[in-house]
Amino acid sequence: MLDVHARWLPELLPNVNHYAFNMRCHSLAYNTDREDFPVAGGMYESLLDGEKDLHAAVAFLREEGFEKIIVCGHSSGGYYAGMYAPAEQDIVGRIFFSPLTDNKVALSWWFPREGQLEGALSHAKELWSKGKPDGLIPLDSWYWAISARSLIERAAQPDSQVWLSAVNKLKSPVLMGWSATESRDELWSNLFGKLNPEKYLLRLDGSDHWYRGQEQVVASSVSSFIERVTGIHA
C-alpha cells in the first residue's frame, strides 16, 4: 500500500523480486489529497476484498515458482499483511510499516461530532432497507463519499486485538516500523511489545507517515531483514 505519495521501496531494492499491487478495497484513487483528479472506487469498497487479493497474490507467486515469500504492507497494507495468517506457516517474514490495526479509525475522522456517526449509520441502514445499499453518503475528509453498504461494513470491523492475534498466529519473524511523530506512536509501541514472533523494530525520528527523507534508512532496514530471514543477500 506504499502508494499515492511514493512507491520508492522496489526502486531502492533492485536485487529483490517485488510484486506490488493495488488492492480493490483501497487504491482506487479515492483520496481527496491527491494532486490529480479523484475517481469513484473507495466509495464502494469492500474491506474483505483486501484479504482475498492478498491470498490471490501469494498464490500467484507460488505458481510462478517463488519459494521464499515475505509479505510487506504500509498503512492499510500493513493491516492486511498482518491479517494474512495461512495455516501452512510458510511465509518466511512479515513487514508492517505504520500499519492500520483496525479499519474503524477513519470513522472518527469522518464523523467527529457527538452522535454524528450514529446518525450516519442510521441513514445508511435506512438506505439499505430501501434497496439502495450503494447510495452515497458525503464525507468531509479523506474520502469524498462512502456507500451505505461500505459504511456499515467498516463500522462492524474488529479492533486492534484481532489484528494482533492474527499476527501472532504465524511464527515467522516480523519487522515493524513507523515514525515517532505519528499519532499512533503509543499504540504501535504497545502492540509491538505484545508480538510473540521474533521481532525487529524501526522507529524513525523526524519523519512522517510516508517516511519522506528516510527512504534509504527504511530500505536498508528491509534489506537487512530480508537477508536475516532468507539467508540471501538483498
C-alpha positions as CSV (number, residue, x, y, z in Angstrom):
1,M,0.0,0.0,0.0
2,L,3.0,2.3,-0.4
3,D,1.2,4.4,-2.9
4,V,-0.3,7.8,-3.7
5,H,2.7,9.7,-2.4
6,A,5.5,7.2,-3.1
7,R,6.5,3.8,-4.5
8,W,10.2,4.0,-3.8
9,L,10.9,0.8,-2.0
10,P,11.2,-1.5,-5.1
11,E,13.5,1.1,-6.7
12,L,15.8,1.1,-3.7
13,L,16.0,-2.7,-3.6
14,P,16.6,-3.7,-7.2
15,N,18.0,-7.1,-6.3
16,V,14.8,-8.2,-4.6
17,N,11.8,-9.5,-6.6
18,H,8.7,-7.4,-5.8
19,Y,5.1,-8.0,-6.6
20,A,3.3,-4.8,-5.7
21,F,-0.4,-4.4,-6.4
22,N,-3.4,-2.2,-5.7
23,M,-6.0,-3.8,-3.5
24,R,-9.6,-3.2,-4.7
25,C,-10.6,-2.1,-1.2
26,H,-8.0,0.7,-1.1
27,S,-6.2,2.0,-4.1
28,L,-8.9,3.2,-6.5
29,A,-8.0,6.9,-6.3
30,Y,-10.5,7.9,-3.7
31,N,-8.1,10.3,-1.8
32,T,-9.1,13.9,-1.6
33,D,-5.4,14.8,-1.0
34,R,-4.4,13.8,-4.5
35,E,-3.0,16.5,-6.8
36,D,-4.8,15.0,-9.8
37,F,-8.5,14.2,-10.0
38,P,-10.2,11.5,-7.9
39,V,-12.5,8.8,-9.3
40,A,-15.0,6.5,-7.6
41,G,-13.7,3.3,-6.1
42,G,-13.1,3.5,-2.4
43,M,-16.6,4.8,-2.1
44,Y,-17.9,1.3,-2.9
45,E,-15.1,-0.6,-1.1
46,S,-15.5,-4.0,0.4
47,L,-12.8,-4.4,3.0
48,L,-12.8,-8.1,2.8
49,D,-11.6,-7.8,-0.8
50,G,-8.2,-6.8,0.6
51,E,-7.8,-10.2,2.3
52,K,-8.9,-12.0,-0.9
53,D,-6.5,-10.0,-3.0
54,L,-3.5,-10.8,-0.8
55,H,-4.3,-14.5,-0.8
56,A,-4.5,-14.4,-4.6
57,A,-1.2,-12.5,-4.8
58,V,0.7,-15.1,-2.7
59,A,-0.9,-17.9,-4.7
60,F,0.2,-16.3,-7.9
61,L,3.8,-16.1,-6.6
62,R,3.7,-19.8,-5.6
63,E,2.6,-20.6,-9.2
64,E,5.5,-18.6,-10.5
65,G,7.9,-20.7,-8.5
66,F,8.9,-18.3,-5.7
67,E,9.6,-20.2,-2.5
68,K,10.7,-17.6,0.0
69,I,7.9,-15.0,0.3
70,I,7.8,-12.0,2.6
71,V,4.6,-10.0,2.9
72,C,5.1,-6.3,3.4
73,G,2.5,-3.6,3.8
74,H,2.3,0.1,4.7
75,S,-0.6,1.7,6.4
76,S,-3.8,-0.1,5.2
77,G,-1.4,-2.6,3.6
78,G,0.0,-3.3,7.0
79,Y,-3.4,-4.2,8.2
80,Y,-3.9,-6.9,5.5
81,A,-0.3,-8.2,5.8
82,G,-1.0,-8.7,9.5
83,M,-4.3,-10.4,8.9
84,Y,-2.8,-12.8,6.4
85,A,-2.2,-15.9,8.5
86,P,-2.3,-19.1,6.3
87,A,-2.4,-22.4,8.2
88,E,0.7,-23.7,6.4
89,Q,3.1,-21.3,8.2
90,D,5.2,-20.9,5.0
91,I,5.7,-17.1,4.9
92,V,9.3,-16.5,5.8
93,G,8.9,-13.0,7.1
94,R,6.5,-10.1,7.5
95,I,7.0,-6.3,7.4
96,F,4.5,-3.9,8.8
97,F,5.1,-0.2,8.2
98,S,2.8,2.2,10.1
99,P,0.1,-0.5,10.0
100,L,-3.5,0.3,10.3
101,T,-4.6,-2.2,13.0
102,D,-8.3,-1.7,12.6
103,N,-10.5,-0.3,9.9
104,K,-12.6,1.9,12.2
105,V,-10.1,4.7,12.8
106,A,-11.5,6.7,9.8
107,L,-14.9,6.8,11.4
108,S,-13.7,9.4,13.9
109,W,-12.2,11.5,11.1
110,W,-15.4,11.4,9.1
111,F,-17.9,11.9,11.9
112,P,-16.0,13.8,14.7
113,R,-19.1,15.3,16.5
114,E,-21.0,13.5,19.1
115,G,-23.9,11.5,17.7
116,Q,-22.8,12.1,14.1
117,L,-21.6,8.6,13.4
118,E,-24.8,7.1,14.9
119,G,-26.9,9.4,12.6
120,A,-24.8,8.4,9.5
121,L,-25.2,4.7,10.3
122,S,-28.9,5.1,10.8
123,H,-29.1,6.8,7.4
124,A,-27.0,4.0,5.9
125,K,-29.3,1.3,7.3
126,E,-32.3,3.2,6.0
127,L,-30.9,3.3,2.5
128,W,-30.1,-0.4,2.7
129,S,-33.6,-1.2,3.8
130,K,-35.0,0.7,0.8
131,G,-32.9,-1.4,-1.5
132,K,-30.2,1.3,-2.0
133,P,-27.0,-0.2,-0.4
134,D,-24.9,1.7,-2.9
135,G,-26.4,5.0,-2.1
136,L,-23.6,7.5,-1.2
137,I,-23.2,9.5,2.0
138,P,-21.0,12.6,1.5
139,L,-17.8,13.0,3.7
140,D,-15.7,16.0,4.6
141,S,-12.3,14.3,4.7
142,W,-10.1,11.7,3.1
143,Y,-12.9,10.0,1.0
144,W,-15.3,12.2,-1.0
145,A,-18.2,9.9,-0.1
146,I,-18.9,6.3,1.1
147,S,-21.7,4.0,0.2
148,A,-24.2,2.8,2.8
149,R,-23.0,-0.8,2.4
150,S,-19.3,0.2,2.9
151,L,-20.0,2.4,5.9
152,I,-22.0,-0.4,7.7
153,E,-19.2,-2.9,6.9
154,R,-16.5,-0.6,8.2
155,A,-18.3,0.2,11.4
156,A,-18.6,-3.6,12.1
157,Q,-14.8,-4.2,11.7
158,P,-12.9,-5.7,14.7
159,D,-10.5,-3.8,16.9
160,S,-6.7,-3.9,17.1
161,Q,-6.7,-7.0,19.3
162,V,-7.9,-9.1,16.4
163,W,-5.0,-7.9,14.2
164,L,-2.5,-8.7,16.9
165,S,-3.9,-12.2,17.4
166,A,-3.7,-12.8,13.6
167,V,0.0,-11.6,13.6
168,N,0.8,-13.9,16.5
169,K,-0.7,-17.0,14.7
170,L,2.4,-17.2,12.5
171,K,5.9,-17.9,13.8
172,S,7.8,-16.1,11.0
173,P,9.8,-13.0,12.1
174,V,8.4,-9.5,12.0
175,L,9.9,-6.1,11.1
176,M,7.6,-3.3,12.3
177,G,8.3,0.3,11.7
178,W,6.8,3.8,12.0
179,S,7.6,7.4,12.6
180,A,7.7,8.6,16.2
181,T,5.9,11.7,15.1
182,E,2.8,9.8,14.1
183,S,-0.4,10.0,16.2
184,R,-0.4,6.2,16.7
185,D,3.1,6.0,18.1
186,E,1.9,4.9,21.6
187,L,-0.5,2.3,20.1
188,W,2.2,0.8,17.9
189,S,4.7,0.7,20.7
190,N,2.2,-1.2,22.8
191,L,1.3,-3.6,20.1
192,F,5.0,-4.2,19.2
193,G,5.6,-5.2,22.8
194,K,2.9,-7.9,22.6
195,L,4.2,-9.5,19.4
196,N,5.2,-13.1,20.0
197,P,7.3,-14.0,17.0
198,E,11.0,-12.9,16.6
199,K,10.7,-9.2,16.0
200,Y,12.7,-6.2,14.9
201,L,11.8,-2.5,15.4
202,L,12.4,0.5,13.2
203,R,11.1,3.6,14.9
204,L,12.1,6.7,12.9
205,D,12.6,10.2,14.2
206,G,11.8,13.3,12.3
207,S,9.8,11.8,9.5
208,D,6.1,11.4,8.6
209,H,3.7,8.7,7.6
210,W,5.3,8.4,4.2
211,Y,8.9,8.4,5.6
212,R,10.0,11.2,3.4
213,G,13.7,11.9,3.9
214,Q,14.1,8.5,5.5
215,E,13.7,6.3,2.4
216,Q,17.3,5.0,2.5
217,V,17.0,4.1,6.2
218,V,13.9,2.2,5.6
219,A,15.3,0.4,2.5
220,S,18.5,-0.6,4.5
221,S,16.4,-2.0,7.3
222,V,14.3,-4.0,4.9
223,S,17.4,-5.3,3.2
224,S,18.9,-6.4,6.4
225,F,15.7,-8.1,7.4
226,I,15.4,-10.0,4.1
227,E,19.0,-11.3,4.5
228,R,18.3,-12.3,8.1
229,V,15.1,-14.3,7.3
230,T,16.1,-15.8,4.0
231,G,19.9,-16.1,4.2
232,I,20.1,-14.4,0.8
233,H,21.9,-11.1,0.4
234,A,19.4,-8.5,-0.7
